[in-house]
């Protein structure tokens, strides 16, 4: 019995691009057999160079900020308004 597998061809309208400044890289180690290096990339530098453009990117950036603890909480509307105006 032969099994048919259907595949759907789809074209990408545009790939997501991220600019990484060289100053954002921090060398960690090397794997000479695989010809690879391990680096750390600073998130602040990525955000400085790459602005969120779509709603999905803005939401993902907000989730990342929340996961990293980059947020403030407010108990009153006045304190929220003061923080937004600052």
C-alpha positions in Angstrom: 0.0 0.0 0.0 1.4 3.3 -1.1 1.2 6.4 1.2 0.8 9.8 -0.5 2.2 12.8 1.3 0.8 16.1 0.2 3.0 19.1 0.6 2.0 22.7 0.3 4.4 25.1 -1.3 4.3 28.6 0.2 6.4 31.6 -0.7 7.6 33.9 2.0 6.7 37.5 1.3 9.6 38.8 3.3 12.0 37.3 5.8 12.5 38.9 9.2 15.8 40.8 9.4 17.8 41.7 12.5 20.7 44.0 12.5 23.4 43.1 15.1 26.1 45.7 15.8 29.6 44.3 16.2 29.9 46.0 19.6 27.0 43.9 20.9 29.0 40.6 20.6 30.9 39.3 23.6 33.1 36.2 22.9 32.6 33.2 25.1 34.4 30.2 23.6 35.5 28.3 20.5 34.8 24.8 19.1 37.7 24.3 16.6 36.5 20.9 15.4 33.1 22.3 14.3 34.6 25.6 13.3 32.1 27.5 15.5 32.3 30.2 18.2 29.9 31.0 21.0 29.1 34.6 21.6 26.7 36.5 23.8 24.6 39.3 22.3 23.5 42.3 24.4 19.7 42.8 24.2 20.0 46.6 24.8 22.2 46.9 21.7 19.7 44.9 19.6 16.8 47.1 20.8 18.9 50.2 20.0 19.5 49.2 16.4 16.2 47.3 15.6 12.9 49.1 16.1 9.7 47.0 16.4 7.6 47.6 13.3 4.6 45.2 13.4 2.1 44.5 16.1 3.5 41.0 16.6 7.0 42.4 17.1 5.8 45.0 19.6 4.0 42.3 21.6 7.0 40.0 21.5 9.2 42.9 22.6 6.8 43.6 25.5 6.9 39.9 26.5 10.7 39.9 26.5 10.7 43.1 28.7 8.4 41.4 31.1 10.5 38.2 31.2 13.6 40.3 31.9 11.9 42.3 34.6 12.0 45.6 32.7 8.6 46.9 33.9 7.1 49.0 36.6 3.9 48.6 38.6 1.6 51.4 39.7 -1.1 51.4 42.4 -2.7 54.7 41.4 -3.6 56.3 38.1 -1.6 59.4 39.1 1.6 57.4 39.4 1.0 55.7 36.1 0.3 59.1 34.3 3.4 60.6 35.9 5.6 57.6 34.7 4.1 57.9 31.2 4.8 61.7 31.0 8.4 61.3 32.3 
